[in-house]
Amino acid sequence: MTDICDEAQAREEGEREAVLDAFRGRPKPAAASAYFCRSCGERIPDARREAVEGTQFCTFCASQIDKGGR
């Protein structure tokens, strides 16, 4: 008989694989990340460029766009 911890671990592994499969199946950005923000012209930090593939906006401008501004 399986233990409740084994069942929880199996469920967690299944959910993790489903999320990873969805992530792997998402479309890749059409453009490479920009070096300078398309909105304000400030340099986009390398960490953001690597973390958000295809980004065209700095963190501030992206947050303003998400809020419905600019």
N, C-alpha and C positions, 0 to 999 in steps of 0.2 A: 504494500500500500504506500502511495506517495505521501510525503510529508507536505504540510502547507507551505513550508519555505521552498521546497522544490517546485511546487505549483506556481508560487509567486515569481520565482526566478525564471521559469519557462515562459510565463506570461510577459515578463519584462523583456526578455530576449526577443520574443515575437513582436512586441510593440516597437522595440528599437530597430529591428530589421525592417519593419514596415515604414518607419520614418526615414530610414536611410535609403530605402528603395525609392520613396517619393522624392527625396532630395536628389538622388542620382538621376532621376528621370526628368527633372525640371529643365526647361530650355536654358541654354547658356546665353549670356548677354551678347548682343550683336556687336557691340563696340567695346574696345578696351577702356579701362578707367582713364578719365581725363587727369591731367596734371594740374589744371587750373579750373576752378568752379565756373560753370557756364552762366551763373547768375551774378556773382559778385566779383569774379576774377581772382579771388585769393587762391593761393596754392593749396591743393588738397593733400593732406599728410599721407605719407607712404603707407602707414598703418591702415588708414581708411581705404586707400586704393586697393590694398591687398584683401582686406576683410569684406569689402562690398564690390564684387566684380562688376565692372561696367559702370561704376558710379560716375556721374557727370557733375555732381554738386558737393560742396563742402558740408560738413555736419550741420552747421547753422542753417544754411539755405535749404537743405533737405528737410530739416525739421519744420521750417516755415512753410514749405510746399505741402508737407503732410498735414499741417494745421489748416491749410487752405489760404495761406497768405501768399504774397508775391505773385 
